[in-house]
Amino acid sequence: MIERNDERILEKFDEAYGALRGEIAKVIVGQERVVDELLTALFAGGHCLLVGVPGLAKTLLVSTVARCLNLAFSRIQFTPDLMPGDITGTEVLEEDPAARRRAFRFIRGPVFANIVLADEINRTPPKTQSALLQAMQEYQVTAGGSTHPLERPFFVLATQNPIELEGTYPLPEAQLDRFMFDIRVDYPSADEELSIIDATTSRDFAEPAAVLSGADIVAVQALVRSVPVAEGVLRYAVRLIRASRERDLAGVGQYLSWGAGPRAGQYLVLGAKARAIMAGRTTPSIDDVRSVALPVLRHRLVTNFHAEADGVAADDLVRRLLEAVAA
């Protein structure tokens, strides 16, 4: 339940959230849906996968959010020759002249940051991709038999190019499931594209200001967890994910090999809670669950060859699920 201290946090957040969107808008033109989904995942404590063609400012968006939140930012460019130690860090053998002995010292990798941008994550082999699994799930890194905790808040924001297949390695389902949202970044509108080109070819460059600190983000995440949810909203989230596993559901079941698991239900509820807080409400509704269903479910529905033959995508199946499961 929301307590008096939480109410003070909520009041402070209401003021800061509007300022945060304004600071992001100084750099990012348009893309309101993408920004909204990204911030929803951040406040809910989840990781994001941003999928879009090159040149749509995915990297710029992540770095801008990091600056607006006053968080330590680290970018990892994934390449085929990247090794797991290049991400998590490695132990080096050092000699102490005074003590006349050698000892191992752990040198932290770029994963030790608040926001980690895994750029083009599908360009590196699964062995290196899996180096992020422990960090994303358990917020710690194990190297040389020692476990090193990661500072909170901690987010992994990965980008992926959907049009290039040669030389890429699709993310395994276990790692895809660790991402709360799969956010699709589309082309801007004509007016937005005009504003982008005008702003980026002039001499004036807007610099966003920090609005929230890491401690503020952790407090908001705790607030999201304490938001009460009506039983009807919980039951709707459960009905939605269980419907994705029903083989006899018309228009959906015949196109799916696997449906969504319990983690999808967790993220539906957490995303709905975060959206309620962002809107200044103290409890989520079924509409909040429906609004996050697409980014939560699209990468958790495994389609079969019937879907490919009929040209049915995962997004189409999520929309059919929302139509089939009554609110």
TORKOL-4160 file (C-alpha; in steps of 0.2 Angstrom, whole numbers, padded with zeros to 4 digits, m for minus):
327
<pt num="1" X="0000" Y="0000" Z="0000"/>
<pt num="2" X="0005" Y="0018" Z="m0003"/>
<pt num="3" X="0011" Y="0026" Z="0013"/>
<pt num="4" X="0013" Y="0045" Z="0018"/>
<pt num="5" X="0031" Y="0044" Z="0013"/>
<pt num="6" X="0027" Y="0037" Z="m0004"/>
<pt num="7" X="0014" Y="0051" Z="m0006"/>
<pt num="8" X="0028" Y="0064" Z="m0004"/>
<pt num="9" X="0039" Y="0054" Z="m0017"/>
<pt num="10" X="0024" Y="0053" Z="m0029"/>
<pt num="11" X="0022" Y="0072" Z="m0027"/>
<pt num="12" X="0040" Y="0075" Z="m0031"/>
<pt num="13" X="0039" Y="0063" Z="m0046"/>
<pt num="14" X="0024" Y="0072" Z="m0053"/>
<pt num="15" X="0034" Y="0088" Z="m0054"/>
<pt num="16" X="0050" Y="0080" Z="m0060"/>
<pt num="17" X="0042" Y="0069" Z="m0074"/>
<pt num="18" X="0035" Y="0083" Z="m0084"/>
<pt num="19" X="0052" Y="0091" Z="m0083"/>
<pt num="20" X="0060" Y="0075" Z="m0088"/>
<pt num="21" X="0050" Y="0074" Z="m0104"/>
<pt num="22" X="0054" Y="0092" Z="m0108"/>
<pt num="23" X="0073" Y="0089" Z="m0106"/>
<pt num="24" X="0072" Y="0073" Z="m0117"/>
<pt num="25" X="0062" Y="0083" Z="m0130"/>
<pt num="26" X="0076" Y="0095" Z="m0132"/>
<pt num="27" X="0086" Y="0082" Z="m0140"/>
<pt num="28" X="0074" Y="0069" Z="m0147"/>
<pt num="29" X="0061" Y="0075" Z="m0159"/>
<pt num="30" X="0045" Y="0066" Z="m0159"/>
<pt num="31" X="0045" Y="0047" Z="m0154"/>
<pt num="32" X="0033" Y="0050" Z="m0140"/>
<pt num="33" X="0028" Y="0032" Z="m0139"/>
<pt num="34" X="0046" Y="0026" Z="m0139"/>
<pt num="35" X="0050" Y="0038" Z="m0125"/>
<pt num="36" X="0035" Y="0033" Z="m0115"/>
<pt num="37" X="0038" Y="0015" Z="m0116"/>
<pt num="38" X="0057" Y="0017" Z="m0112"/>
<pt num="39" X="0053" Y="0027" Z="m0096"/>
<pt num="40" X="0039" Y="0015" Z="m0091"/>
<pt num="41" X="0052" Y="0001" Z="m0091"/>
<pt num="42" X="0065" Y="0011" Z="m0082"/>
<pt num="43" X="0053" Y="0016" Z="m0068"/>
<pt num="44" X="0047" Y="m0002" Z="m0067"/>
<pt num="45" X="0065" Y="m0008" Z="m0065"/>
<pt num="46" X="0065" Y="m0018" Z="m0082"/>
<pt num="47" X="0077" Y="m0019" Z="m0096"/>
<pt num="48" X="0073" Y="m0014" Z="m0114"/>
<pt num="49" X="0077" Y="m0020" Z="m0132"/>
<pt num="50" X="0075" Y="m0007" Z="m0145"/>
<pt num="51" X="0073" Y="m0013" Z="m0163"/>
<pt num="52" X="0074" Y="m0002" Z="m0178"/>
<pt num="53" X="0084" Y="0002" Z="m0193"/>
<pt num="54" X="0100" Y="0012" Z="m0192"/>
<pt num="55" X="0099" Y="0031" Z="m0190"/>
<pt num="56" X="0083" Y="0032" Z="m0180"/>
<pt num="57" X="0093" Y="0040" Z="m0164"/>
<pt num="58" X="0091" Y="0024" Z="m0153"/>
<pt num="59" X="0109" Y="0027" Z="m0146"/>
<pt num="60" X="0106" Y="0045" Z="m0144"/>
<pt num="61" X="0089" Y="0042" Z="m0135"/>
<pt num="62" X="0098" Y="0030" Z="m0122"/>
<pt num="63" X="0112" Y="0042" Z="m0119"/>
<pt num="64" X="0100" Y="0057" Z="m0117"/>
<pt num="65" X="0090" Y="0048" Z="m0105"/>
<pt num="66" X="0106" Y="0044" Z="m0095"/>
<pt num="67" X="0110" Y="0062" Z="m0094"/>
<pt num="68" X="0093" Y="0067" Z="m0089"/>
<pt num="69" X="0093" Y="0055" Z="m0075"/>
<pt num="70" X="0111" Y="0059" Z="m0070"/>
<pt num="71" X="0116" Y="0041" Z="m0071"/>
<pt num="72" X="0133" Y="0033" Z="m0075"/>
<pt num="73" X="0132" Y="0028" Z="m0094"/>
<pt num="74" X="0142" Y="0015" Z="m0103"/>
<pt num="75" X="0141" Y="0010" Z="m0121"/>
<pt num="76" X="0146" Y="m0008" Z="m0127"/>
<pt num="77" X="0148" Y="m0010" Z="m0146"/>
<pt num="78" X="0144" Y="m0028" Z="m0149"/>
<pt num="79" X="0155" Y="m0036" Z="m0163"/>
<pt num="80" X="0159" Y="m0054" Z="m0168"/>
<pt num="81" X="0176" Y="m0054" Z="m0159"/>
<pt num="82" X="0169" Y="m0047" Z="m0142"/>
<pt num="83" X="0173" Y="m0058" Z="m0128"/>
<pt num="84" X="0163" Y="m0060" Z="m0111"/>
<pt num="85" X="0177" Y="m0053" Z="m0101"/>
<pt num="86" X="0176" Y="m0037" Z="m0112"/>
<pt num="87" X="0159" Y="m0034" Z="m0104"/>
<pt num="88" X="0160" Y="m0040" Z="m0086"/>
<pt num="89" X="0178" Y="m0037" Z="m0083"/>
<pt num="90" X="0194" Y="m0048" Z="m0080"/>
<pt num="91" X="0206" Y="m0052" Z="m0067"/>
<pt num="92" X="0224" Y="m0047" Z="m0070"/>
<pt num="93" X="0240" Y="m0053" Z="m0060"/>
<pt num="94" X="0249" Y="m0038" Z="m0052"/>
<pt num="95" X="0266" Y="m0038" Z="m0043"/>
<pt num="96" X="0267" Y="m0029" Z="m0026"/>
<pt num="97" X="0286" Y="m0023" Z="m0025"/>
<pt num="98" X="0284" Y="m0019" Z="m0007"/>
<pt num="99" X="0276" Y="m0035" Z="m0001"/>
<pt num="100" X="0286" Y="m0045" Z="m0014"/>
<pt num="101" X="0271" Y="m0055" Z="m0020"/>
<pt num="102" X="0259" Y="m0056" Z="m0034"/>
<pt num="103" X="0240" Y="m0055" Z="m0032"/>
<pt num="104" X="0225" Y="m0055" Z="m0044"/>
<pt num="105" X="0215" Y="m0039" Z="m0045"/>
<pt num="106" X="0198" Y="m0038" Z="m0054"/>
<pt num="107" X="0196" Y="m0024" Z="m0067"/>
<pt num="108" X="0178" Y="m0019" Z="m0069"/>
<pt num="109" X="0171" Y="m0020" Z="m0086"/>
<pt num="110" X="0159" Y="m0008" Z="m0094"/>
<pt num="111" X="0144" Y="m0017" Z="m0087"/>
<pt num="112" X="0147" Y="m0008" Z="m0070"/>
<pt num="113" X="0137" Y="0007" Z="m0074"/>
<pt num="114" X="0119" Y="0012" Z="m0071"/>
<pt num="115" X="0113" Y="0012" Z="m0089"/>
<pt num="116" X="0122" Y="0000" Z="m0101"/>
<pt num="117" X="0119" Y="0002" Z="m0119"/>
<pt num="118" X="0122" Y="m0015" Z="m0128"/>
<pt num="119" X="0123" Y="m0008" Z="m0146"/>
<pt num="120" X="0119" Y="m0020" Z="m0160"/>
<pt num="121" X="0118" Y="m0035" Z="m0147"/>
<pt num="122" X="0114" Y="m0047" Z="m0161"/>
<pt num="123" X="0131" Y="m0045" Z="m0169"/>
<pt num="124" X="0140" Y="m0055" Z="m0156"/>
<pt num="125" X="0140" Y="m0074" Z="m0153"/>
<pt num="126" X="0128" Y="m0082" Z="m0140"/>
<pt num="127" X="0143" Y="m0085" Z="m0128"/>
<pt num="128" X="0146" Y="m0066" Z="m0126"/>
<pt num="129" X="0127" Y="m0062" Z="m0126"/>
<pt num="130" X="0125" Y="m0073" Z="m0111"/>
<pt num="131" X="0138" Y="m0063" Z="m0102"/>
<pt num="132" X="0124" Y="m0051" Z="m0098"/>
<pt num="133" X="0112" Y="m0064" Z="m0091"/>
<pt num="134" X="0118" Y="m0064" Z="m0073"/>
<pt num="135" X="0119" Y="m0045" Z="m0073"/>
<pt num="136" X="0101" Y="m0043" Z="m0080"/>
<pt num="137" X="0093" Y="m0055" Z="m0068"/>
<pt num="138" X="0103" Y="m0055" Z="m0052"/>
<pt num="139" X="0112" Y="m0038" Z="m0053"/>
<pt num="140" X="0129" Y="m0045" Z="m0050"/>
<pt num="141" X="0144" Y="m0052" Z="m0059"/>
<pt num="142" X="0154" Y="m0067" Z="m0055"/>
<pt num="143" X="0172" Y="m0067" Z="m0061"/>
<pt num="144" X="0187" Y="m0078" Z="m0054"/>
<pt num="145" X="0176" Y="m0086" Z="m0041"/>
<pt num="146" X="0171" Y="m0069" Z="m0033"/>
<pt num="147" X="0154" Y="m0060" Z="m0035"/>
<pt num="148" X="0153" Y="m0042" Z="m0038"/>
<pt num="149" X="0137" Y="m0033" Z="m0035"/>
<pt num="150" X="0131" Y="m0020" Z="m0047"/>
<pt num="151" X="0125" Y="m0003" Z="m0041"/>
<pt num="152" X="0107" Y="0001" Z="m0042"/>
<pt num="153" X="0098" Y="0007" Z="m0053"/>
<pt num="154" X="0104" Y="m0004" Z="m0066"/>
<pt num="155" X="0097" Y="m0005" Z="m0084"/>
<pt num="156" X="0102" Y="m0014" Z="m0099"/>
<pt num="157" X="0096" Y="m0006" Z="m0115"/>
<pt num="158" X="0100" Y="m0016" Z="m0131"/>
<pt num="159" X="0098" Y="m0011" Z="m0149"/>
<pt num="160" X="0095" Y="m0022" Z="m0163"/>
<pt num="161" X="0095" Y="m0020" Z="m0182"/>
<pt num="162" X="0080" Y="m0030" Z="m0189"/>
<pt num="163" X="0085" Y="m0028" Z="m0208"/>
<pt num="164" X="0102" Y="m0036" Z="m0208"/>
<pt num="165" X="0103" Y="m0055" Z="m0206"/>
<pt num="166" X="0121" Y="m0060" Z="m0212"/>
<pt num="167" X="0133" Y="m0060" Z="m0198"/>
<pt num="168" X="0121" Y="m0059" Z="m0184"/>
<pt num="169" X="0116" Y="m0071" Z="m0170"/>
<pt num="170" X="0098" Y="m0070" Z="m0164"/>
<pt num="171" X="0096" Y="m0069" Z="m0146"/>
<pt num="172" X="0091" Y="m0085" Z="m0137"/>
<pt num="173" X="0074" Y="m0086" Z="m0130"/>
<pt num="174" X="0080" Y="m0086" Z="m0112"/>
<pt num="175" X="0089" Y="m0069" Z="m0114"/>
<pt num="176" X="0074" Y="m0062" Z="m0124"/>
<pt num="177" X="0063" Y="m0066" Z="m0109"/>
<pt num="178" X="0075" Y="m0055" Z="m0098"/>
<pt num="179" X="0070" Y="m0040" Z="m0107"/>
<pt num="180" X="0054" Y="m0032" Z="m0100"/>
<pt num="181" X="0050" Y="m0022" Z="m0116"/>
<pt num="182" X="0053" Y="m0025" Z="m0135"/>
<pt num="183" X="0051" Y="m0007" Z="m0141"/>
<pt num="184" X="0050" Y="m0005" Z="m0160"/>
<pt num="185" X="0057" Y="0012" Z="m0166"/>
<pt num="186" X="0049" Y="0018" Z="m0182"/>
<pt num="187" X="0053" Y="0031" Z="m0195"/>
<pt num="188" X="0048" Y="0049" Z="m0190"/>
<pt num="189" X="0033" Y="0058" Z="m0198"/>
<pt num="190" X="0037" Y="0071" Z="m0212"/>
<pt num="191" X="0036" Y="0086" Z="m0200"/>
<pt num="192" X="0047" Y="0077" Z="m0187"/>
<pt num="193" X="0060" Y="0073" Z="m0200"/>
<pt num="194" X="0060" Y="0091" Z="m0205"/>
<pt num="195" X="0063" Y="0097" Z="m0187"/>
<pt num="196" X="0077" Y="0084" Z="m0185"/>
<pt num="197" X="0086" Y="0089" Z="m0200"/>
<pt num="198" X="0084" Y="0107" Z="m0196"/>
<pt num="199" X="0090" Y="0105" Z="m0178"/>
<pt num="200" X="0105" Y="0093" Z="m0182"/>
<pt num="201" X="0112" Y="0104" Z="m0196"/>
<pt num="202" X="0113" Y="0120" Z="m0187"/>
<pt num="203" X="0126" Y="0127" Z="m0175"/>
<pt num="204" X="0115" Y="0126" Z="m0159"/>
<pt num="205" X="0115" Y="0110" Z="m0149"/>
<pt num="206" X="0103" Y="0108" Z="m0135"/>
<pt num="207" X="0110" Y="0100" Z="m0119"/>
<pt num="208" X="0098" Y="0092" Z="m0108"/>
<pt num="209" X="0099" Y="0095" Z="m0089"/>
<pt num="210" X="0098" Y="0082" Z="m0075"/>
<pt num="211" X="0081" Y="0080" Z="m0068"/>
<pt num="212" X="0081" Y="0064" Z="m0057"/>
<pt num="213" X="0096" Y="0056" Z="m0048"/>
<pt num="214" X="0099" Y="0037" Z="m0046"/>
<pt num="215" X="0092" Y="0038" Z="m0028"/>
<pt num="216" X="0076" Y="0046" Z="m0035"/>
<pt num="217" X="0074" Y="0032" Z="m0048"/>
<pt num="218" X="0077" Y="0018" Z="m0034"/>
<pt num="219" X="0063" Y="0027" Z="m0024"/>
<pt num="220" X="0051" Y="0028" Z="m0038"/>
<pt num="221" X="0054" Y="0009" Z="m0042"/>
<pt num="222" X="0050" Y="0005" Z="m0024"/>
<pt num="223" X="0035" Y="0016" Z="m0025"/>
<pt num="224" X="0029" Y="0006" Z="m0041"/>
<pt num="225" X="0031" Y="m0010" Z="m0031"/>
<pt num="226" X="0020" Y="m0003" Z="m0017"/>
<pt num="227" X="0005" Y="0002" Z="m0029"/>
<pt num="228" X="m0010" Y="m0008" Z="m0025"/>
<pt num="229" X="m0019" Y="m0018" Z="m0039"/>
<pt num="230" X="m0037" Y="m0023" Z="m0040"/>
<pt num="231" X="m0040" Y="m0041" Z="m0041"/>
<pt num="232" X="m0049" Y="m0039" Z="m0058"/>
<pt num="233" X="m0034" Y="m0031" Z="m0066"/>
<pt num="234" X="m0023" Y="m0045" Z="m0060"/>
<pt num="235" X="m0035" Y="m0058" Z="m0066"/>
<pt num="236" X="m0036" Y="m0049" Z="m0083"/>
<pt num="237" X="m0017" Y="m0050" Z="m0085"/>
<pt num="238" X="m0017" Y="m0068" Z="m0080"/>
<pt num="239" X="m0031" Y="m0072" Z="m0093"/>
<pt num="240" X="m0021" Y="m0063" Z="m0106"/>
<pt num="241" X="m0005" Y="m0073" Z="m0105"/>
<pt num="242" X="m0015" Y="m0089" Z="m0102"/>
<pt num="243" X="m0025" Y="m0086" Z="m0118"/>
<pt num="244" X="m0008" Y="m0086" Z="m0128"/>
<pt num="245" X="m0006" Y="m0104" Z="m0123"/>
<pt num="246" X="m0023" Y="m0110" Z="m0129"/>
<pt num="247" X="m0021" Y="m0120" Z="m0145"/>
<pt num="248" X="m0039" Y="m0119" Z="m0149"/>
<pt num="249" X="m0041" Y="m0100" Z="m0148"/>
<pt num="250" X="m0047" Y="m0095" Z="m0165"/>
<pt num="251" X="m0035" Y="m0084" Z="m0175"/>
<pt num="252" X="m0021" Y="m0086" Z="m0163"/>
<pt num="253" X="m0018" Y="m0104" Z="m0157"/>
<pt num="254" X="m0014" Y="m0111" Z="m0174"/>
<pt num="255" X="0000" Y="m0099" Z="m0177"/>
<pt num="256" X="0010" Y="m0101" Z="m0160"/>
<pt num="257" X="0022" Y="m0114" Z="m0155"/>
<pt num="258" X="0024" Y="m0107" Z="m0138"/>
<pt num="259" X="0015" Y="m0094" Z="m0128"/>
<pt num="260" X="0020" Y="m0081" Z="m0114"/>
<pt num="261" X="0026" Y="m0087" Z="m0097"/>
<pt num="262" X="0023" Y="m0080" Z="m0080"/>
<pt num="263" X="0037" Y="m0067" Z="m0082"/>
<pt num="264" X="0026" Y="m0059" Z="m0095"/>
<pt num="265" X="0012" Y="m0057" Z="m0082"/>
<pt num="266" X="0024" Y="m0050" Z="m0070"/>
<pt num="267" X="0029" Y="m0037" Z="m0082"/>
<pt num="268" X="0011" Y="m0033" Z="m0088"/>
<pt num="269" X="0007" Y="m0029" Z="m0070"/>
<pt num="270" X="0023" Y="m0019" Z="m0066"/>
<pt num="271" X="0021" Y="m0009" Z="m0083"/>
<pt num="272" X="0003" Y="m0005" Z="m0078"/>
<pt num="273" X="0009" Y="0001" Z="m0061"/>
<pt num="274" X="0022" Y="0012" Z="m0068"/>
<pt num="275" X="0010" Y="0019" Z="m0081"/>
<pt num="276" X="m0002" Y="0023" Z="m0067"/>
<pt num="277" X="0011" Y="0032" Z="m0057"/>
<pt num="278" X="0017" Y="0042" Z="m0073"/>
<pt num="279" X="m0001" Y="0048" Z="m0075"/>
<pt num="280" X="m0003" Y="0053" Z="m0057"/>
<pt num="281" X="m0014" Y="0039" Z="m0052"/>
<pt num="282" X="m0012" Y="0028" Z="m0037"/>
<pt num="283" X="m0019" Y="0012" Z="m0045"/>
<pt num="284" X="m0018" Y="0004" Z="m0062"/>
<pt num="285" X="m0033" Y="m0001" Z="m0073"/>
<pt num="286" X="m0036" Y="m0014" Z="m0086"/>
<pt num="287" X="m0032" Y="m0001" Z="m0099"/>
<pt num="288" X="m0015" Y="0001" Z="m0092"/>
<pt num="289" X="m0012" Y="m0018" Z="m0094"/>
<pt num="290" X="m0018" Y="m0017" Z="m0112"/>
<pt num="291" X="m0007" Y="m0002" Z="m0116"/>
<pt num="292" X="0009" Y="m0012" Z="m0112"/>
<pt num="293" X="0004" Y="m0029" Z="m0119"/>
<pt num="294" X="0012" Y="m0026" Z="m0136"/>
<pt num="295" X="0030" Y="m0022" Z="m0130"/>
<pt num="296" X="0028" Y="m0035" Z="m0116"/>
<pt num="297" X="0022" Y="m0050" Z="m0127"/>
<pt num="298" X="0028" Y="m0047" Z="m0145"/>
<pt num="299" X="0045" Y="m0055" Z="m0141"/>
<pt num="300" X="0038" Y="m0069" Z="m0130"/>
<pt num="301" X="0026" Y="m0077" Z="m0143"/>
<pt num="302" X="0035" Y="m0090" Z="m0153"/>
<pt num="303" X="0027" Y="m0091" Z="m0170"/>
<pt num="304" X="0027" Y="m0107" Z="m0181"/>
<pt num="305" X="0028" Y="m0110" Z="m0199"/>
<pt num="306" X="0010" Y="m0107" Z="m0202"/>
<pt num="307" X="0012" Y="m0089" Z="m0196"/>
<pt num="308" X="0026" Y="m0087" Z="m0208"/>
<pt num="309" X="0017" Y="m0094" Z="m0223"/>
<pt num="310" X="0001" Y="m0083" Z="m0219"/>
<pt num="311" X="0011" Y="m0068" Z="m0216"/>
<pt num="312" X="0006" Y="m0066" Z="m0198"/>
<pt num="313" X="0018" Y="m0057" Z="m0186"/>
<pt num="314" X="0019" Y="m0058" Z="m0167"/>
<pt num="315" X="0011" Y="m0040" Z="m0166"/>
<pt num="316" X="m0004" Y="m0046" Z="m0176"/>
<pt num="317" X="m0006" Y="m0060" Z="m0164"/>
<pt num="318" X="m0005" Y="m0049" Z="m0148"/>
<pt num="319" X="m0018" Y="m0038" Z="m0156"/>
<pt num="320" X="m0029" Y="m0053" Z="m0159"/>
<pt num="321" X="m0027" Y="m0058" Z="m0141"/>
<pt num="322" X="m0032" Y="m0041" Z="m0135"/>
<pt num="323" X="m0048" Y="m0043" Z="m0145"/>
<pt num="324" X="m0051" Y="m0060" Z="m0139"/>
<pt num="325" X="m0049" Y="m0058" Z="m0121"/>
<pt num="326" X="m0063" Y="m0047" Z="m0115"/>
<pt num="327" X="m0059" Y="m0033" Z="m0102"/>
